Amino acid sequence: MASKLMTPGVYIEEKNAFPSSAVAVGTAIPVFIGYTEIATRAGKSLLHQATKIASFAEYVEIFGAGFKSKFTVVPAAAGDDCFNLNGVDMAVKINNNNTALLFNSMKLFYSNGGSDCYILPVGLYGDKPEGFEISVSDFLGSEKTPNPFALLEKEYEPTLIVIPDIIALGAEAAYSVYQQVLNHCAKTQSRFGIFDLVNSKSSTTQTVTEFREAIGVNNLNYGAAYYPWLKTSIVTPTDVNFENIDASINLEELLPEPSAKEIVKKFKSIGTPNDTDKQNYNQALKAASPTFIHVTNEIRSQLNILPPSPAMAGIYALVDTARGVWKAPANVSVSMVNTPTINISSEEQESLNVDVMAGKSVNVIRPFIGIGTLVWGARTLDGNSQDWRYINVRRTLIMIEQSLKLASRTYVFEPNDSGTWSTIRTMVNSFLFGLWKVGALAGAAPEQAYDVQVGLGETMTPNDILDGIMRISVRVAIVRPAEFIVITFQQKQQES
């Protein structure tokens, strides 16, 4: 309205015809916490900073390449994958402090549908070619390093938390960090953790029991666990060369082929080899020595065994984009995966999917003949809860809560009266009606799918208004997956 009506004339007054609308927040934007080669952009360090990227090429540009893990060739022990060398069973084993999973995990993430994500580097390995030490304090904070979860409290956008590197420390360290992830997700009410179990040579029962006993009982509905690890094809033959073999190993003695020994001698005679010399040397060894090829293939095979959480983060993003967050991220193929490390049968999965004691469900990734490797579970760690049993239910409610929270900020300090109540009711109803139309909410009619109440005598007392409190009650019927389909067959009497 014009501030003064004193001069004769025509005045224009515009009024808003529609209430503010609620817009759905992003649902599959993971933050990956771990170790990178570098962490710089425009000359500024990004260490201990959550940085958003949109592609794997952008990751390489900002955070560098993967760690060049070193392996040794030693006499095989019981249970090792071995090969015969000069009549002796030998095995390839990774050196201590040489496991860095984030780089290949990012490849797996983008291969399975990942898009935008955040990277939070807690340490660098670029200046530690011989190995770097993973520390729990890097993930929980110390006097020297900030707590990553405290840093993430200042970031609004991430909705998933993935920490592939921590599993290299083993069960005790990894599962203690997972507890902090669950606490963080419950505190922010806007995130969900994707967890791995250790890649142990113990029995599946023992591995799962160890996880269930260590993960605790707090905030279990804010996370999901996946098992087993995956044999991927992320690492290609060109990614592995002689530099992956520990320098302490004398290839001239290791390789039995005479031509290979001569190639090693000639390479040693080069003072300081350049990149071209190294490339030619590697190609010559492959051409002359089947043993060298076998050793590098064993190294590649081990590097290709990755935890499932990065693939699942990509699948969450893929399913959310194609169907919506209300679709369970299950019965979906896992890309760039040859097979899981363990083939778990239907009978074996029973005790993993349903934990009668504490409800700590573990989702299984299984191979199916003629179909491929599928995600065959959709439960949170709170698998016995009628409210929070399914991942899609938990994540859909997170989306609804955060979307309406953002939309309602407009009305903070607005008059707490019937006009504002009506506007908010209309806004929330409109948002939920849109979700019902696309199938996120269950019900034959909108009134069966959701209910919104706000107002004096409905959700508030006179004292609430005096205290400046506006209470809005929202009830929703989120669609649940058909986890068990039972088809009943019965014979009937012949009628003609």
PABA-23475 format. One record per residue: x, y, z of N, C-alpha, C in turn. Coordinates in steps of 0.2 Angstrom, whole numbers, plus 2048, in hexadecimal, padded with zeros to 3 digits. Example, Ala and Ser with C-alpha at 12.3 -4.5 7.8 and 13.67 -1.06 7.14 Angstrom:
% residues 2
8427E482783E7EA8278427F0827
8407F58238447FB824840800827
This chain:
% residues 496
8047FA800800800800804806800
80280B7FC8068127FC806815803
80C81780580D81A80C80982080D
80782480880482A8087FE82B803
7F882D8057F382E8007F1835801
7F583A7FE7F48417FF7F38447F8
7F78427F37F68457ED7F18417E8
7ED8447E57E88417E17EB83D7DC
7E98377DA7EC8337D57EA82C7D6
7ED8277D27EB8207D27F181D7D6
7F08187DA7F68157DE7F580D7DD
7FA80A7DC7FB8037DB7FC7FF7E2
7F87FA7E37FA7F67E97FA7EF7E7
7FF7EB7E88007E47E67FF7E07ED
7FC7DA7EC7FB7D67F27FD7CF7EF
8007CB7F48027C47F27FC7C07F3
7FB7BC7EE7F47B87ED7F67B17F0
7FC7AF7F07FD7A87F28027A77F9
8017A27FD8057A280380C79F800
8117A080581779D804817795803
81B7937FF81B78C7FD821788800
82078280282577E80482877A7FF
82F77A7FE8337767F98367707FC
83676B7F983A7657FC8417667FC
84576580184C76580184F75F7FE
8567607FC85975A7FA8597547FE
85A74E7FC85974880085F744800
8637447FA8697407FA86F7437F8
8717477FD87874B7FC87C749801
88074480088574180588B745806
88E74580C89474880E89974280F
89E74280C8A373C80D8A973F811
8AA73C8168B073E81B8B573981B
8BB73B8198C17378198C773B817
8CC7378148D37398128D373A80A
8D77408098D87418028DF743800
8E17437FA8E87457F88E974C7FA
8E57507F78E67577F88DF75A7FA
8DF7607FC8D87647FD8D976B7FD
8DA76D7F68DB7747F58D67777EF
8D477D7EF8D17807EA8D37877EA
8D57897E48D77907E38DD7927E8
8E178D7EA8E678E7EE8E478E7F6
8DE78D7F78DC78D7FE8DB786801
8DD7848078DC77E8098D477C80B
8D27768098CB77480B8CB76F810
8D176D8138D27688198CD76A81E
8C97668218C47678268BF76C824
8BD76C81D8B877081B8B376B816
8AD76C8178A87688138A776C80D
8A97698078A976C8008A57687FC
8A076C7F889C7697F489F7687ED
89E7627EA8A07607E389A75D7E0
89B75D7D989575A7D58977557D0
89E7537D08A074E7CC8A674B7CE
8A87457CC8AE7427CD8B47467CB
8B37497C58B974D7C28BA7537C7
8B57567CA8B675B7CF8B97597D5
8B87537D78BB7507DD8C374F7DC
8C574D7D68CC74C7D48CF7537D4
8CC7587D18CF75E7D08D07617D7
8CC7607DC8CD7647E38D075F7E8
8CF7597E78D17547ED8D774F7EA
8D874F7E48DE74B7E18DC7447E0
8E17407DF8E17397DD8E07347E3
8E072E7E28E07297E78E77287EA
8E77247F08ED7237F38F071D7EF
8F771D7EE8FA7177EA8FC7127F0
8F770D7F18F87087F68FE7047F4
9027027F99086FD7F89066F67FB
9086F17F79076EA7F990D6E67F9
90D6E17FD9136DD7FD9116D67FB
9166D27F99146CB7F79186C67FC
9146C38009166BF8059146B7805
9176B38089146AC80890D6AC80B
9096A88089026A88099016A4810
8FC6A78148FA6A481A8F36A1819
8F169D81E8EA69981D8E569E81C
8E169D8178DB6A28168DD6A7811
8E36A880F8E56AD80A8E36AB803
8E16B07FF8E16AF7F88E86AF7F5
8EA6A97F28F16A87F18F26A67E9
8F96A77E78FA6A57E09016A17E1
90369D7DC9096997DD90F69D7D9
91469D7DD91A6A17DA92069C7DC
9236997D69296957D792768F7DC
92168D7DC9206877E091E6897E7
91D6907E991B6927EF9156967EF
9106957F390A6997F390B6A07F6
90A6A57F390B6AC7F59046B07F5
9046B57F98FE6B97F99006C07F9
8FC6C47F68FD6CC7F68F96CF7FC
8FD6D38008FA6D68058FC6DE805
8F76E28078F76E98088FC6EB80E
9006F080D9046F28129006F6818
9026F681E8FF6FA8238FF701821
8F97058238F870C8228F870D81B
8F67098178F570A80F8EE70A80D
8E97098118E270980F8DF71080F
8DD7128098D97188088D4717804
8CD7178068C87158028C471A7FF
8C57218018C07267FF8C07277F7
8C67277F48C77287ED8C37237E9
8C471D7EA8C07187E68B97187E8
8B871A7EE8B171A7F18AD71F7ED
8B07257EB8AD72A7E78AB7287E0
8B07247DD8AF7217D78A871C7D7
8A87187DC8A27147DD89C7187DE
89C71D7E28967217E38947247DD
8987277D889672A7D28947257CD
89671F7CE8947197C988D7177CB
88B7187D18847167D387F71B7D3
8807217D087B7267CF87C72C7D3
88272C7D78837327DB8847397D7
88373E7DA8837457D788674A7DC
88374F7DE8867537E38877507E9
88D7527EC88F74F7F38947547F6
8957537FC89A7578008A0752802
8A67558028AC7528048AF75580A
8B075280F8B37558158B9751817
8BF7548148C57508168C875181D
8CA74C8208CC74D8278D474B827
8D774A8228DE7498218E074881A
8E77498198E97498128EF743812
8EF74080C8F573B80B8F973D805
8F97438038FD7457FD9047457FE
90674680490D74780690F74180A
90B73B80A90D73580D90D72F809
91172F8049117297FF912722801
91572280791771B80A91171980F
90C71D81090771B815905720819
8FF72081C8FC7258208F8722825
8F872582B8F47228318ED724831
8E87208318E17228328E072383A
8DD72883C8DC7298438D572A845
8D372784A8CC72984C8CB73084E
8D07338518CF73A8538CE73F84D
8D073D8478CE7418418C7741840
8C373C8428BC73B8418B873E847
8BB73E84C8B77408528BA747855
8C07498538C274F8558C774E85B
8CC75385C8D17538618D375A862
8D875B8668DB7618688DE764861
8E076085D8E37638578DF763851
8DA75F8518D575F84B8CE76084D
8CA7638498C376584A8BF75E84A
8B975E84D8B475984D8B075A846
8B17558418AD75683B8A675783C
8A375384189C75484289A75B844
89E75E84889D76584A89D76A844
8A27688408A276C83A89C76B835
89976583589376483188D767834
88D76883A88776C83D88677283A
88B77583788A77C83488877B82C
88877582A88677482387F771823
87B77581F87477381F87276D81A
87676D81487376980E87576280F
87A75F81187B758811876754815
87474E81286F74A815871743816
87774181487973B81588073B818
88373781C88973781E88D73081D
89273081989672A81789D72B819
8A072681C8A772681F8AA72081D
8AC71F8168AF7188148B6717817
8BA71C8198C171B81B8C1718822
8BD71A8268BD71882D8BD71082E
8BA70D82A8B970582A8C070282A
8C57068278CC7038278CF70282E
8CD7058338CF70583A8CC6FF83D
8C76FB83A8C46F683E8BE6F7841
8BB6F28448B46F38478B46F784D
8B86F78528B86FB8588B8702856
8BD7058528BD70C8518B770E84C
8B670A8478B170C8428AA70D845
8A87088498A270884C8A170D852
8A670F8558A671585A8A471B856
8A771C8508A672284C89F722849
89C71C84789571B84589071D84A
89271C85188D71F85688D726856
89372985589373185488F73384E
88F72F84988B731843884731845
88172C84887A72B84A87873184F
87D73385487B73885887B73F854
87F74085087F74684C879746847
87774184487174184086B742844
86A73F84A86574184F864748851
86A74B85286B75285486875784F
86B75584986975A843862758841
86075284185975083F858751837
85E75183485E75282D86274D829
86574882C86A74482986973D82B
86C73982686C73182787372E826
87572A82A87B72682987B720825
88071F82188071881D887715820
88670F82288C70C82688E705823
8947048248976FD8218996F9827
8996F382689C6EE82B8A36EC829
8A76EA82D8AE6E882B8AE6E3826
8B36E38228B46DD81D8B86D8821
8B56D48258B96CF8298B96C8826
8BE6C48288BE6BE8268BA6B982B
8B86BC8308B36B88358AD6B7831
8A96B38358A26B183289E6B7832
8996B682D8946BC82D8906BD834
88F6B783788B6B883D8906BC842
8966BA84389A6BE84789B6C5846
89C6C683F89D6CD83D8976D283E
8916CF83D88B6D383E88A6D4846
88B6CE84A88A6CF85188F6D4854
8956D485289A6D98548976E0852
8946E184D8926E884B88C6EA84F
8876E58508816E68548836E885B
8886E585E88A6E686588D6EC866
8916EF8618956F58618916FB85F
88C6FB85B88970185988470485E
88370186387F704869877704867
87370886B86C70886A86970F869
86D71486886B71B86886A71D860
86472085F86372385986471E853
86271885386371384E85F714848
85A71884885571A84285971F83E
85E72184086272683B868723837
86871C83786D71983386B712830
86F71082B86E709828874706827
87570082887B6FC82787A6F8821
8806F781D8806F28178866ED817
8846E78158896E28158886DD80F
88D6DA80C8946DA80E8976DF809
89E6DF8098A26E48058A16E17FD
8A36E57F98A26E47F28A86E37EE
8A86DE7E98AE6DD7E48AC6E27DE
8AF6E77DD8AD6EC7D88B26EC7D2
8B16F07CD8B56F07C88B86F87C7
8B86FB7CD8B97027CD8C17037CB
8C56FF7CE8CC7007CC8CE6FC7C6
8D06FF7C18D26FC7BA8D96FA7BA
8DB6F57B58E16F37B58E76F97B4
8E56FE7B18E97047B08EB7077B6
8E67067BB8E770A7C28ED7077C6
8EF7007C48F36FD7C88FA6FC7C4
9006FD7C79066FC7C490B6FA7C9
9116FA7C79176F77CB9186FC7D1
9157027D19167067D79117047DD
90D6FF7DB9096FD7E190C6F77E5
9126F57E29166F07E591B6F37EA
91B6F17F091F6F47F59276F47F2
92A6FA7F39316FB7F19366F67F4
9346F37FA9396EF7FD9396E87F9
9346E77F59346E07F19396E17EB
93D6DD7EA9426DD7E493E6D97DE
93C6DC7DA9386D97D493D6D57D0
9436D67D09486D27CC9486CB7CF
9476CA7D69476C47D99406C17D9
93B6C57DA9346C37DA9326C07D4
9336C37CE9306C17C79356BB7C5
9326B67C39366B07C19396B07B9
9356B47B59366B57AE93D6B87AD
9416B57A99486B87A79476BF7A4
9436C079F9426C679C9406CC7A1
93B6CA7A69396CF7AB93F6D17AF
9446CC7B09496CE7B494E6D37B1
94E6D27AA9526D77A694F6DE7A6
9486DE7A69456E47A59466E87AC
9466E47B29476E87B894E6EA7B9
9536E77B695A6E97B695A6F07B3
9576F07AD9586F67A89556FC7AC
94F6FB7AF94B7007B294F7037B8
9536FE7BC9577017C195C7057BF
95F7047B99657077B796370F7B5
95C7107B495A7177B395B71B7B9
95E7207B995F7247BF9587267C2
95572B7C094F72D7C394A72D7BD
9467287BD9417267B893B72C7B8
93972E7B29347327B192D72E7B0
9287327AF92172E7AE92172A7A8
92472C7A392472879D92872179E
92E7227A193271C7A392E7177A7
92A71A7AC9267157B19217127AD
91E7157A89187127A491B70D7A0
92170E79D92470979892670379C
9297047A292B6FF7A69256FA7A8
9206FD7AA91A6FA7AC9176F57A7
9176F87A19146F579B9196EF799
91F6F07999246EB7989246E579D
9236E67A39226E17A891C6DD7A6
9166E07A49106DD7A39116D879D
9156DB7989166D779291B6D1793
91F6D17989246CC7999236C779F
91E6C97A391E6C57A99166C47AB
9146BE7AA90D6BC7AC90D6BD7B4
9136BB7B79136BC7BF9116C37C1
9146C87BE9136CF7BF90B6D17BE
9096CE7B99026CF7B78FD6CC7BD
8FF6C67BF8FB6C37C48FB6C77CB
9016CA7CC9026CD7D38FE6D47D2
8FE6D77CD8FB6DE7CC8F36DC7CC
8F16D77C98EA6D57C98E86D47D0
8EC6D07D48EA6CF7DB8E96D67DF
8EE6DA7DD8EE6E17E18E76E57DF
8E66E47D88E06E87D68D96E47D9
8D96DE7D98D46DA7DC8D36DD7E3
8D86DE7E78D76E07EE8D56E77EF
8D76EB7EA8D56F27EA8CE6F37E8
8CC6EF7E48C56EF7E28C06ED7E7
8C26EA7ED8BD6E87F28BC6EE7F6
8B66F17F68B46F77F98AE6F67FD
8AD6FB8028A76FA8078A16FD803
89B6FA8048956FC801892703802
89470680789170D808891712803
8977137FF8977187FA8927167F4
89270F7F288D70D7ED88670F7EF
88470E7F687D70F7F887C7167F8
88171B7FA87F7227F987E7247F2
8817217ED87F7227E687871F7E5
8777197E78707177E686A71B7E9
86C71D7EF8677227F28657287EE
86B72B7EB86A7307E786672E7E0
8687297DE8657267D785D7257D8
85B7217DE8547207DF8507267E1
85372B7E58507317E784E7357E0
8537357DC8527397D584D7367D1
84D72F7D084972C7CC84272B7CE
8417297D583B7277D883972C7DD
83E72E7E183C7327E783F72F7ED
8407337F38437307F983E72B7FC
83872B7FA8337277FE8337207FB
83771F7F58387187F383E7157F6
83D70F7F984370B7FC84970A7F8
84F70C7FA85570B7F68577037F6
8536FF7F38546F87F38516F57ED
8536EE7EC8526EB7E58546EF7DF
85A6F27E085E6F67DB8656F37DA
8676F37D486D6F07D28736F57D4
8786F27D687E6F57D88836F57D2
8856FB7D08896FC7CA8906FB7CB
8946F97C689B6F87C789D6F37CD
8996EE7CE89A6E97D38996E27CF
89F6DE7D089E6D87CD89A6D37D2
89C6D37D88986CF7DD89A6D17E4
8956D07E98976D17F089D6CC7F2
8A16CE7F78A66CA7F98A36C47FC
89D6C47FF89A6BE8028936BD7FF
8926B77FD88B6B57FA8876B3800
8826B880287E6B68078776B3805
8756AE80786F6AB8058696AE808
8636AC80685D6AE80985C6AC810
85E6A681285E6A48198636A881D
8696A981B86E6AD81F86B6B4820
8686B681B8666BD81C8606BE821
85D6B98238576BA8288596BD82E
85F6BB8318616BE8378646C4837
8666C68318696CD82F8646D282E
85F6D082B8596D58298556D682F
8546D183384F6D18398536CF83F
8556D48448586D384A8536D384F
8516CD85284B6CD85684D6D085D
8546D085F8566D38658556DA866
8596DE8618596E58628576E885B
8556E58568536E88508586EB84C
85F6E984D8646EC8498656E9842
8616EB83E8616E78378676E9833
86A6E482F86F6E682B86D6E4824
86D6E981F86B6E88188706E4814
86E6DF8118726DB80D8726DC806
8786DC8038796DD7FB87A6D67F9
8766D47F48766CD7F28776CC7EA
87A6C77E887A6C57E18746C17DF
8716C27D986C6BE7D786E6BB7D0
86D6B57CF86F6B27C886A6B57C3
86E6B77BD86A6BA7B88676C17B9
8696C47BF8666CB7C086C6CF7C2
8706CD7C68766D17C88766D27D0
87A6D77D287B6D97D98756DE7DB
8716DC7E086C6E17E286C6E27E9
86A6E87EB8696EA7F28626E77F4
8636E27FA85E6DE7FC85C6DF803
85B6E68058596E880B8586EF80C
8536F18108516F881084F6FB817
8536F881C8516F98238566FE826
85470282B85970682F85B701834
86070483886270083E85D6FF843
85770284385270284884D6FD844
84F6F784384A6F383F8446F0842
8446F184883E6EE84C8396F384D
83A6FA84B8366FF84D830700847
82A700849825701844825708841
82870D84582871484282E71483D
83471283F83A71383B83E70D838
83A70883783D70283484070382E
83D70782983F70782284370E821
84870D81D84D71381B849718818
84471681384171C80F83C71F814
83971C81983572081E839725822
83E72382484272782884572D824
84772C81E84A73181A844736817
83E73381583973781383673C818
83673A81F83473E824839743825
84074282484574782584474C820
84274A81A84174F81483B753816
83575081882F75481A83175981F
83475782483675B82A83A761828
83F76082584476582384176A81E
83D76781983976C814835771818
83076E81C82C77282082F777825
83577482883877982C83B77F829
83E77E82384078481F83A78881D
83578581B82F78981882C78D81E
82C78B82482978E82A82D79482D
83379482B83779A82D8347A082B
8317A182682E7A78248297AA829
8267A582D8217A88318237A9838
82A7A883A82C7A984082B7B1842
8287B38478277B98498217BC846
81D7B88428177BB83F8127BA844
80C7BE8438077BE8488047B6849
8047B48508017AE8517FA7AE852
7F77AE84C7EF7AF84C7ED7AB846
7E67AB8457E37A78407E57A8839
7E77AE8387E97AF8317F07AB82F
7F47AC8347FB7A88337F97A1833
7F579E8377F47978387F1795831
7EC79882F7E97968287EE796823
7F379B8227F879B81D7FD79581E
7FF79482480378E825800787823
7FA7878257F67818247F577F81C
7F47858197F47848127FA78280E
80078581180678480E80877C80F
80777A81680977381780476E813
7FE7708137F976B80F7FB76B808
7FD7718057FF7717FE80576C7FD
80A76D80181076980180F761801
80B76080680A759807805756802
80175A7FF7FC7587FA8017567F4
80675A7F280B7587ED80E7527EE
8107507F481474A7F680F7447F5
8087457F78047407F680273E7EF
8027437EA8017427E380673E7E0
80D73F7E281273C7DF8137357E2
80F7337E781072C7EA81472C7F1
8167317F481A7317FA81672F800
80F73180080B73080580672B803
8047278087FF7218077F8724809
7F37228047EC7248057E97257FF
7E27237FF7DE7237F97DC72A7F8
7DC72E7FD7DA7367FC7DF739801
7E07408007E57448047E374480B
7DD74480D7DC7448147DE73D818
7DF7388147E17318167E9731817
7EC7368137F37368137F773A817
7F37408197F674581E7F1749821
7F374C8277EF75082A7F375682D
7F075C82D7F476282F7EF766834
7F276783A7EE76B83F7F2771842
7EF7768437F277C8467ED781848
7EE78384E7E97888507E7788858
7E478D85A7E278D8617DC788862
7DD7848677D877E8687DA778865
7DE77885F7E077285C7E777085E
7EB77485D7F277285F7F5777865
7F277D8667F578186B7F0783870
7F27858767EE78887B7F079087C
7EB79387F7ED79B8807F479C883
7F67988877FD79988A802798885
80179388080679387A807799877
80179C8758017A38728057A8876
8037A887C8077AD88080E7AC881
8107A68808177A488081B7A4879
8177A787481A7A786E81B7A186A
81779C86C818795869812794864
81479285E80F790859810788858
80B78485980C77D85880877A852
80C77784E80977484880976C848
80476984780476284780375F840
80875B83E808758838808750838
80374D83580374583580374382E
80873E82D80873C826809734826
80673182080672A81F80B72981A
81172881C81772681781671F814
81771F80D81771880A81C71480D
81B70D80E82070981082170380B
82770180B8286FC8058256F5807
8236F18018216EA8028276E6803
8296E58098306E180A82E6DA809
8286D780B8276D080A8206D0806
8216CC80181B6CB7FC8196C47FD
8136C38008116BC80180B6BA7FC
80C6B57F88076B37F38046AD7F5
7FE6AC7F67FA6A67F97F76A27F3
7F969C7F37F66987ED7F26927F1
7EC6917EE7E768C7F07E46897EA
7E36827EB7DF67F7E57D86807E6
7D46807E17CD6817E27CA67B7DE
7C367A7E07C06747DD7BE6757D6
7BF6707D27BD6707CB7B56727CB
7B36777C67AC6797C67A96777C0
7AC6747BB7A96727B57AD66C7B2
